[in-house]
Amino acid sequence: MRTRFRHVVAAALAAVTIVALSACAAIPTDGPVRSGQTIKDESLSGVDYRPDKPVAGSDQTAILRGFIAAGTGAADDYSIARQFLATSFAEKWNPRRGVTIRQGNPAVERVGERELTYTLTASATVDADGEYTQAVRPTSSTLTFQFTRQDGEWRIAYAPDGIILSPVNFESVFQQHALYFFDPTYKFLVPDERWFLARSSTSTRIASALLAGPADWLKGAVVSSFPEGTQLSLNAVTIDNGTALVDLSSDALRASSQDKVRMREQLSKSLASVATVSSVEITVEGATFSVPDGSGSDAQQNPDVDARPLVDHDGSVGYAALGTGKVAELGGGTGDEIADLDPTSFALSASGTAAVVGNDDGVTVVRGRTHLRIDATDDLVAPSIDDLGFAWVASSGNTRKVTAYGLGGDPHQVSTTLPSGDLVSFQVSRDSTRALALIETGDGPSLYVMAIIRGSDRTPTALGPPVRLQAATGDAVGAAWISDSDVASVGQTSSGPDVVRSTIGGQSSTLPKPDGRATAIAGGSGGSMLLRMSDGSVLQSTGGGWDSTGVTADVLGIQR
């Protein structure tokens, strides 16, 4: 069936499976800004592609393939690509409506005297706000192109908006940047990954996207320090000797002194990925904007954990030394209390003062030398604990049943829209803003990330629309947070554990398979992954191969 590009932003965020990947929304070029100086279509800061122009006498197929190839050349508003278009259509075509990343070799077929179709398999799309969606199952799409004669040469009279790039070209032409927002307590900076053209005007696009707010799926879980309505006063961020000069609209004047510091922090962290930016200066309508002294807010970025694996081994619960495996037990009686519960799983709070333990009797909260069983239901998955005083409990047989217990045992039902299946693991991010769920379905493992929506008292009330990520294949074993933007899942196959690392809003990679059978996965220090094998050995990887830690664990604990 011949189709045109259709918008898929909302569907891609909430759908159980990725469908209609011919759909392609837009990459922002200016965002919601006031009138001012025009952003010049500057040269690429990375690879400078110079695609070929149309060749006289080319047939329709050659014109079509040349037009697709010219999508690598963004200079002068894709001026070379527009040369393949009929004059009457050239200004109507919008290359910035989106990007489809194709895999394999697309097929061109004739369906009419002046009409060709272009059939491709999309591996990912980038939407209107620079949000990247990877196809869990790449889908074939057919696009239609119409032709006309102009001055004796074939030209394209109609083409779908947006551009089509190979994976190699996409990674050369586009770059990944994280926009930073705060968790509702302003304790953590939370990344929202986006993709923008690798141009010297990227700083403008980052600032515009930051002011426009977080991705839809994150709304309700994160906040921005910028007063509502704040925009760029001029639609350009200039860079002077490493300082990004950001001129805001007068709405910014409503910010409190603390918010001003946080505004600078958000801009500084978000623009840090631009190589030419080392500092940020804010003005309002061209006038000085006084920001209190200080290096920034107190918010943590990408909180890390202890470099030693957290384990239960031979009745000792604590941190195991790399190499020797000797366990330094948790103090204050916490380690002994956990060990006495004969855990099958456990997670420790960031402060180390509270833990949540799963065992054959249910889920128990441990604080020092005291413990409280909060749920005695059968078939519970490994519990999780957040940084705001809640223990999370979910049932393997019901993906819609998630309960957040206060550490005193008070239950709070959390509504979800997770698809049905057997829930294998559920884990809250280290910044307490998102949850990760691995589900075993009839089609294999499915991995989802969701925003945690809380009430004014920080009590969890709901999980936002589930965003599907690439999951490991085989029999689902578990999934874990590796950093503030990366997660990993593991499935057991006949040839060994399949481990896939995925960036939320970015790309995925499959790690080499270690020998044996995996039983659990956890995030380690510095973005590393820890894998417990069936013989109790704990392996570690930073994204390449797997190395022995010299640690043995009866249970591999989760650190926050």
C-alpha positions as CSV (number, residue, x, y, z in Angstrom):
1,M,0.0,0.0,0.0
2,R,1.3,3.4,-0.9
3,T,1.4,5.8,2.1
4,R,2.6,9.2,2.9
5,F,4.6,10.3,6.0
6,R,2.2,10.5,8.9
7,H,2.8,11.9,12.4
8,V,3.7,9.3,15.0
9,V,5.0,11.3,17.9
10,A,2.2,10.4,20.4
11,A,1.7,6.9,19.1
12,A,5.4,6.1,19.3
13,L,5.5,7.1,22.9
14,A,2.5,5.1,24.1
15,A,2.1,2.3,21.7
16,V,2.9,-1.3,22.6
17,T,4.6,-1.9,19.3
18,I,6.0,0.5,16.8
19,V,3.8,0.8,13.8
20,A,3.6,3.0,10.7
21,L,7.3,4.0,10.8
22,S,6.7,5.7,7.5
23,A,5.4,8.4,9.8
24,C,7.8,11.2,10.4
25,A,7.4,14.4,12.3
26,A,9.7,17.3,12.5
27,I,13.1,18.3,13.7
28,P,12.7,21.8,15.1
29,T,14.6,24.6,13.5
30,D,13.6,27.6,15.6
31,G,10.9,26.6,18.2
32,P,8.5,29.0,19.9
33,V,10.4,32.3,19.7
34,R,9.7,35.9,19.2
35,S,10.6,37.7,16.0
36,G,14.3,38.7,15.7
37,Q,17.3,37.9,13.7
38,T,17.1,34.9,11.4
39,I,19.1,31.8,12.2
40,K,21.5,31.4,9.3
41,D,21.7,27.9,7.8
42,E,25.3,27.5,8.9
43,S,27.7,24.8,7.8
44,L,27.9,21.5,9.5
45,S,30.2,21.4,12.5
46,G,30.8,17.7,11.9
47,V,30.9,16.0,8.5
48,D,30.3,18.4,5.6
49,Y,28.3,16.4,3.1
50,R,28.1,17.8,-0.4
51,P,25.6,15.7,-2.3
52,D,25.5,15.5,-6.1
53,K,23.2,17.8,-8.1
54,P,20.8,16.5,-10.7
55,V,22.4,15.2,-13.9
56,A,21.0,16.3,-17.2
57,G,19.0,13.5,-18.9
58,S,18.4,11.5,-15.7
59,D,15.4,9.2,-15.6
60,Q,12.8,9.3,-12.8
61,T,14.5,6.6,-10.8
62,A,17.9,8.4,-10.8
63,I,16.2,11.7,-9.8
64,L,14.4,9.9,-6.9
65,R,17.6,8.3,-5.7
66,G,19.5,11.5,-6.1
67,F,16.9,13.4,-4.1
68,I,17.0,10.9,-1.2
69,A,20.8,11.0,-1.2
70,A,20.7,14.8,-1.1
71,G,19.0,14.6,2.4
72,T,22.6,14.6,3.8
73,G,23.1,18.2,2.6
74,A,21.4,20.6,5.0
75,A,23.4,23.6,3.8
76,D,21.3,26.6,2.5
77,D,18.1,24.9,3.6
78,Y,18.7,21.8,1.7
79,S,19.2,23.7,-1.5
80,I,20.7,20.8,-3.5
81,A,17.8,18.5,-2.6
82,R,15.4,21.2,-3.8
83,Q,17.1,21.1,-7.2
84,F,15.5,17.7,-7.7
85,L,12.1,19.2,-7.2
86,A,9.8,21.0,-9.6
87,T,9.9,24.8,-9.1
88,S,6.2,24.8,-8.1
89,F,6.8,22.3,-5.3
90,A,10.4,23.1,-4.2
91,E,9.2,25.7,-1.5
92,K,6.4,23.5,-0.3
93,W,8.6,20.6,0.6
94,N,9.6,20.7,4.3
95,P,12.8,18.7,4.9
96,R,12.7,19.5,8.6
97,R,9.4,17.7,9.3
98,G,11.4,14.7,10.4
99,V,14.0,12.0,9.8
100,T,13.5,8.3,9.0
101,I,16.6,6.2,9.6
102,R,16.4,3.3,7.1
103,Q,18.2,0.0,7.1
104,G,19.0,-2.2,4.2
105,N,18.5,-1.3,0.5
106,P,15.2,0.4,-0.3
107,A,13.3,-0.7,-3.4
108,V,12.0,1.7,-6.1
109,E,9.0,0.5,-8.2
110,R,7.0,2.1,-11.0
111,V,3.3,2.4,-10.3
112,G,2.4,4.9,-13.0
113,E,3.8,6.8,-15.9
114,R,4.7,9.7,-13.6
115,E,4.7,7.9,-10.2
116,L,7.3,5.8,-8.3
117,T,7.2,4.2,-4.9
118,Y,10.1,4.0,-2.5
119,T,9.8,1.0,-0.1
120,L,12.1,1.1,3.0
121,T,12.5,-0.5,6.3
122,A,12.8,2.1,9.1
123,S,15.0,1.3,12.1
124,A,14.2,4.6,13.9
125,T,12.6,8.0,13.5
126,V,13.2,11.5,14.9
127,D,10.2,13.5,15.7
128,A,9.2,17.2,15.8
129,D,11.1,17.9,19.0
130,G,14.2,15.9,18.2
131,E,12.9,12.9,20.0
132,Y,14.4,9.6,18.8
133,T,12.2,6.5,18.7
134,Q,13.9,3.2,17.8
135,A,11.7,0.6,16.1
136,V,11.4,-2.4,18.3
137,R,10.4,-4.4,15.2
138,P,11.5,-2.5,12.0
139,T,8.5,-1.9,9.8
140,S,8.4,-1.7,6.0
141,S,6.8,1.5,4.6
142,T,6.1,2.6,1.1
143,L,6.3,6.2,0.1
144,T,4.9,7.8,-3.1
145,F,6.7,10.3,-5.4
146,Q,5.2,12.0,-8.4
147,F,7.1,13.5,-11.3
148,T,6.7,16.2,-14.0
149,R,8.7,17.5,-16.9
150,Q,10.4,20.9,-16.4
151,D,12.5,22.4,-19.2
152,G,12.8,18.9,-20.6
153,E,14.1,17.3,-17.4
154,W,12.3,15.1,-14.9
155,R,11.7,16.7,-11.6
156,I,9.7,15.6,-8.5
157,A,6.3,17.2,-8.3
158,Y,5.4,15.7,-5.0
159,A,7.5,14.1,-2.2
160,P,6.6,13.4,1.4
161,D,8.1,15.9,3.9
162,G,11.2,15.0,5.8
163,I,14.4,13.3,4.9
164,I,15.6,9.7,4.8
165,L,19.1,8.8,6.0
166,S,21.2,5.6,6.4
167,P,22.4,4.9,10.0
168,V,25.9,6.0,9.1
169,N,24.8,9.2,7.6
170,F,22.4,9.9,10.4
171,E,25.1,9.6,13.0
172,S,27.3,12.0,11.0
173,V,24.7,14.6,10.3
174,F,22.8,14.5,13.7
175,Q,24.2,14.6,17.2
176,Q,22.6,13.6,20.5
177,H,22.1,16.2,23.2
178,A,20.5,16.0,26.7
179,L,18.1,18.7,27.8
180,Y,18.1,18.9,31.6
181,F,15.0,19.3,33.9
182,F,14.6,19.0,37.6
183,D,12.8,16.3,39.6
184,P,10.0,17.9,41.7
185,T,12.2,18.2,44.8
186,Y,15.0,19.9,42.8
187,K,17.4,17.3,44.2
188,F,18.2,15.8,40.8
189,L,18.8,16.9,37.2
190,V,16.9,14.6,34.8
191,P,18.0,14.2,31.2
192,D,15.7,14.4,28.2
193,E,17.7,13.1,25.2
194,R,17.2,14.9,21.8
195,W,18.8,14.8,18.4
196,F,19.7,17.9,16.4
197,L,21.5,18.7,13.2
198,A,25.2,19.0,13.9
199,R,25.4,22.6,13.1
200,S,27.0,25.7,14.7
201,S,23.4,26.9,15.4
202,T,22.8,23.8,17.6
203,S,22.9,25.9,20.8
204,T,19.9,27.8,19.6
205,R,17.9,24.6,19.0
206,I,18.9,23.2,22.4
207,A,17.8,26.4,24.2
208,S,14.5,26.6,22.3
209,A,13.7,23.0,23.0
210,L,14.6,23.4,26.7
211,L,12.3,26.4,27.0
212,A,9.5,24.5,25.3
213,G,9.6,21.9,28.1
214,P,10.1,18.2,28.5
215,A,9.0,15.5,26.2
216,D,5.3,14.6,26.6
217,W,6.0,11.3,28.2
218,L,8.1,13.0,31.0
219,K,5.5,15.7,31.8
220,G,4.4,15.4,35.4
221,A,7.6,13.8,36.5
222,V,10.0,16.7,36.0
223,V,9.8,20.4,36.3
224,S,11.5,23.4,34.7
225,S,12.8,26.5,36.6
226,F,11.9,28.9,33.7
227,P,8.7,30.9,34.3
228,E,5.8,29.8,32.1
229,G,5.9,31.5,28.7
230,T,9.6,32.2,28.7
231,Q,11.1,32.1,25.2
232,L,14.2,33.3,23.4
233,S,13.8,37.0,22.9
234,L,15.9,36.6,19.7
235,N,15.7,33.4,17.9
236,A,19.5,32.8,18.1
237,V,21.9,31.9,20.8
238,T,25.3,33.4,20.0
239,I,28.6,32.1,21.3
240,D,31.4,34.6,22.3
241,N,34.8,33.1,23.4
242,G,33.1,30.0,24.8
243,T,30.2,31.9,26.5
244,A,26.7,31.1,25.2
245,L,24.7,34.4,25.2
246,V,21.0,33.5,25.9
247,D,18.6,36.4,25.6
248,L,15.2,35.6,27.1
249,S,11.8,37.2,26.9
250,S,10.5,39.4,29.8
251,D,8.6,36.4,31.2
252,A,11.9,35.4,32.8
253,L,11.8,38.4,35.1
254,R,9.1,36.6,37.2
255,A,11.8,34.1,38.4
256,S,12.8,34.1,42.1
257,S,16.4,34.3,43.0
258,Q,16.6,30.5,43.5
259,D,14.9,30.0,40.2
260,K,17.4,32.2,38.5
261,V,20.2,30.0,39.7
262,R,18.3,26.9,38.6
263,M,17.6,28.5,35.1
264,R,21.4,29.0,34.7
265,E,22.0,25.4,35.8
266,Q,19.5,24.0,33.3
267,L,21.0,26.0,30.4
268,S,24.6,25.2,31.5
269,K,24.0,21.5,31.7
270,S,21.9,21.4,28.5
271,L,24.5,23.3,26.5
272,A,27.5,21.4,27.9
273,S,27.3,18.9,25.1
274,V,28.1,21.7,22.6
275,A,31.9,21.7,22.2
276,T,32.2,25.4,21.7
277,V,30.3,26.3,24.9
278,S,32.0,26.5,28.3
279,S,29.7,29.0,30.1
280,V,26.3,30.6,29.9
281,E,25.3,34.3,30.3
282,I,21.6,35.2,30.5
283,T,20.1,38.5,29.5
284,V,16.4,39.6,29.2
285,E,15.3,41.6,26.2
286,G,18.9,42.7,25.9
287,A,19.2,43.9,29.5
288,T,21.3,42.5,32.3
289,F,19.7,39.6,34.1
290,S,21.2,39.3,37.6
291,V,21.8,35.8,38.7
292,P,22.9,35.3,42.3
293,D,26.5,34.1,42.8
294,G,27.2,30.4,43.1
295,S,28.3,27.6,40.8
296,G,24.7,26.4,40.4
297,S,22.0,24.5,42.2
298,D,22.6,21.6,44.6
299,A,21.0,19.1,42.2
300,Q,22.8,15.9,41.4
301,Q,23.5,14.9,37.8
302,N,23.7,11.2,37.1
303,P,24.0,10.0,40.7
304,D,26.5,7.2,41.0
305,V,26.7,4.2,43.3
306,D,29.5,2.4,45.2
307,A,32.0,0.7,42.9
308,R,31.7,-2.5,44.9
309,P,28.9,-4.9,44.2
310,L,26.1,-5.0,46.8
311,V,25.6,-8.6,47.7
312,D,24.3,-11.2,50.1
313,H,26.9,-13.9,50.4
314,D,27.0,-16.7,53.0
315,G,24.8,-14.6,55.3
316,S,26.8,-11.5,55.0
317,V,25.1,-8.5,53.4
318,G,27.1,-5.6,52.2
319,Y,29.7,-4.4,49.7
320,A,32.0,-7.0,48.2
321,A,35.6,-6.0,47.4
322,L,36.6,-6.4,43.8
323,G,39.1,-9.2,43.4
324,T,38.8,-10.7,46.9
325,G,35.1,-10.8,47.2
326,K,35.3,-10.0,50.9
327,V,32.1,-8.4,52.2
328,A,32.0,-5.2,54.2
329,E,28.7,-5.6,56.0
330,L,26.1,-2.9,56.1
331,G,26.3,-1.1,59.4
332,G,23.6,-0.1,62.0
333,G,22.3,-3.7,62.0
334,T,20.9,-3.3,58.5
335,G,23.1,-6.0,57.0
336,D,22.2,-8.5,59.8
337,E,18.5,-7.7,59.5
338,I,18.5,-8.3,55.8
339,A,20.4,-11.5,56.1
340,D,18.0,-12.8,58.7
341,L,15.1,-12.5,56.2
342,D,16.8,-14.9,53.8
343,P,16.4,-12.6,50.8
344,T,15.7,-13.6,47.3
345,S,16.2,-9.9,46.3
346,F,16.9,-6.6,48.0
347,A,17.5,-2.9,47.2
348,L,19.2,-0.3,49.4
349,S,18.3,3.4,49.6
350,A,20.8,6.0,48.6
351,S,21.4,7.0,52.2
352,G,21.8,3.4,53.2
353,T,19.4,3.8,56.0
354,A,16.5,1.8,54.5
355,A,16.2,-1.3,52.4
356,V,13.4,-3.2,50.8
357,V,13.7,-7.0,50.8
358,G,11.9,-9.7,48.8
359,N,11.7,-13.3,50.0
360,D,9.4,-16.2,50.0
361,D,7.1,-14.5,52.5
362,G,6.6,-11.3,50.5
363,V,8.2,-7.8,50.8
364,T,9.7,-6.3,53.9
365,V,11.1,-2.8,54.7
366,V,14.2,-2.8,56.8
367,R,15.4,0.2,58.7
368,G,18.4,-0.4,61.0
369,R,17.6,-3.2,63.3
370,T,13.9,-3.1,62.7
371,H,11.8,-4.6,59.9
372,L,8.2,-4.4,58.7
373,R,6.5,-6.7,56.3
374,I,4.4,-4.6,53.9
375,D,3.1,-7.1,51.4
376,A,2.6,-10.9,51.8
377,T,1.1,-11.5,48.3
378,D,2.4,-14.4,46.3
379,D,4.3,-14.0,43.0
380,L,5.8,-10.6,43.6
381,V,8.7,-9.4,41.5
382,A,11.8,-8.0,43.2
383,P,10.8,-4.8,45.0
384,S,12.3,-1.3,44.4
385,I,12.9,1.7,46.7
386,D,12.9,5.3,45.7
387,D,14.6,8.4,47.3
388,L,11.3,9.9,48.6
389,G,10.4,7.2,51.1
390,F,8.5,4.7,49.1
391,A,8.9,1.0,48.5
392,W,7.5,-0.2,45.2
393,V,5.8,-3.6,44.9
394,A,4.4,-5.2,41.7
395,S,2.9,-8.6,40.9
396,S,4.3,-10.8,38.2
397,G,0.8,-11.8,37.1
398,N,-0.8,-8.3,36.8
399,T,1.1,-5.5,35.0
400,R,-1.6,-3.1,36.1
401,K,-1.1,-3.7,39.8
402,V,1.7,-1.5,41.3
403,T,1.7,-0.4,44.9
404,A,3.9,2.3,46.4
405,Y,4.2,1.7,50.2
406,G,5.3,4.3,52.6
407,L,8.2,3.0,54.7
408,G,5.6,2.8,57.5
409,G,3.5,0.4,55.5
410,D,0.8,2.7,54.2
411,P,-0.2,1.5,50.6
412,H,-0.8,3.8,47.6
413,Q,-2.2,2.2,44.5
414,V,-0.4,3.5,41.4
415,S,-2.3,3.3,38.1
416,T,-0.5,2.1,35.0
417,T,-1.3,1.5,31.4
418,L,1.4,-1.2,30.9
419,P,0.4,-3.9,28.4
420,S,-0.5,-7.4,29.6
421,G,2.0,-10.1,30.1
422,D,4.2,-11.6,32.9
423,L,6.0,-8.9,34.7
424,V,9.6,-9.9,35.2
425,S,11.1,-6.9,36.8
426,F,10.2,-3.4,38.0
427,Q,12.7,-0.8,39.1
428,V,12.7,2.9,39.9
429,S,15.4,5.2,38.6
430,R,18.1,6.6,40.9
431,D,16.5,10.1,40.6
432,S,13.0,8.7,41.5
433,T,11.4,10.2,38.4
434,R,11.0,7.1,36.2
435,A,10.2,3.4,36.4
436,L,11.5,0.6,34.2
437,A,9.4,-2.6,33.6
438,L,10.4,-5.8,31.8
439,I,7.5,-7.9,30.6
440,E,7.5,-11.4,29.1
441,T,4.9,-11.6,26.3
442,G,3.9,-14.1,23.7
443,D,6.2,-12.3,21.3
444,G,9.2,-12.3,23.7
445,P,10.5,-9.7,26.2
446,S,9.2,-6.1,26.1
447,L,10.9,-3.3,27.9
448,Y,9.2,0.0,29.0
449,V,10.1,3.2,30.7
450,M,7.5,5.4,32.3
451,A,7.3,8.7,34.2
452,I,6.3,8.6,37.9
453,I,3.5,11.1,38.6
454,R,3.3,12.2,42.2
455,G,0.9,14.3,44.2
456,S,1.8,17.5,46.0
457,D,3.0,15.5,49.0
458,R,5.3,13.4,46.6
459,T,3.1,10.4,47.0
460,P,3.1,8.4,43.7
461,T,-0.3,8.4,42.0
462,A,0.3,7.1,38.5
463,L,2.8,5.9,35.9
464,G,2.8,7.9,32.6
465,P,2.4,6.4,29.1
466,P,4.9,3.5,28.7
467,V,7.6,4.2,26.1
468,R,8.9,1.0,24.6
469,L,12.7,0.4,24.4
470,Q,14.7,-2.3,22.7
471,A,14.8,-5.4,24.9
472,A,17.1,-8.4,25.1
473,T,15.9,-11.6,23.4
474,G,15.4,-15.0,24.9
475,D,13.7,-15.8,28.2
476,A,13.4,-12.5,30.1
477,V,15.7,-12.4,33.2
478,G,15.7,-8.8,34.4
479,A,16.3,-5.2,33.6
480,A,18.1,-2.4,35.5
481,W,19.0,1.3,35.5
482,I,22.6,1.8,34.5
483,S,22.8,5.6,34.6
484,D,20.3,8.5,34.4
485,S,19.7,7.8,30.7
486,D,20.8,4.2,30.1
487,V,19.1,1.0,31.0
488,A,20.0,-2.7,30.3
489,S,17.9,-5.8,30.0
490,V,19.0,-9.5,29.9
491,G,17.4,-12.5,28.4
492,Q,18.7,-16.1,28.5
493,T,19.1,-17.8,25.1
494,S,20.4,-21.2,24.1
495,S,23.8,-19.6,23.3
496,G,24.1,-17.6,26.5
497,P,22.8,-14.4,28.1
498,D,21.6,-11.7,25.7
499,V,22.3,-8.3,27.2
500,V,21.0,-5.1,25.5
501,R,21.9,-1.6,26.7
502,S,19.5,1.1,25.6
503,T,19.7,4.9,25.9
504,I,16.2,6.4,26.6
505,G,15.7,8.6,23.6
506,G,18.7,7.2,21.9
507,Q,20.2,4.1,20.4
508,S,20.7,0.5,21.7
509,S,23.6,-1.9,21.5
510,T,23.9,-5.7,22.2
511,L,26.8,-6.8,24.3
512,P,28.9,-9.9,23.8
513,K,27.4,-13.0,25.4
514,P,29.2,-14.4,28.5
515,D,29.3,-18.1,29.0
516,G,26.7,-19.7,31.3
517,R,23.3,-18.7,32.6
518,A,22.4,-15.3,34.0
519,T,20.1,-14.8,37.0
520,A,20.1,-11.1,37.7
521,I,21.4,-7.8,36.4
522,A,22.2,-4.5,38.3
523,G,23.7,-1.2,37.6
524,G,27.2,-0.6,38.8
525,S,29.5,2.4,39.3
526,G,30.4,4.7,36.4
527,G,27.7,3.3,34.1
528,S,28.9,-0.3,34.4
529,M,26.7,-3.4,34.4
530,L,26.8,-6.2,36.9
531,L,25.6,-9.7,35.9
532,R,25.1,-12.5,38.4
533,M,25.5,-16.0,36.9
534,S,23.9,-19.2,38.0
535,D,27.1,-20.3,39.8
536,G,27.0,-17.1,41.9
537,S,29.9,-15.3,40.1
538,V,29.4,-11.6,39.4
539,L,30.6,-10.3,36.0
540,Q,31.1,-6.6,35.1
541,S,31.0,-4.8,31.8
542,T,31.2,-1.1,30.8
543,G,29.7,-1.9,27.4
544,G,32.4,-4.2,25.8
545,G,33.2,-7.7,27.0
546,W,32.5,-9.2,30.5
547,D,35.2,-9.4,33.2
548,S,35.2,-11.3,36.4
549,T,34.9,-9.2,39.5
550,G,36.1,-12.0,41.8
551,V,32.9,-11.6,43.7
552,T,30.4,-14.3,44.5
553,A,26.8,-13.5,45.4
554,D,23.9,-15.6,46.6
555,V,21.8,-12.4,45.9
556,L,22.9,-9.4,43.9
557,G,21.5,-6.3,45.5
558,I,20.4,-3.0,43.9
559,Q,22.0,0.2,44.9
560,R,20.4,3.6,44.5
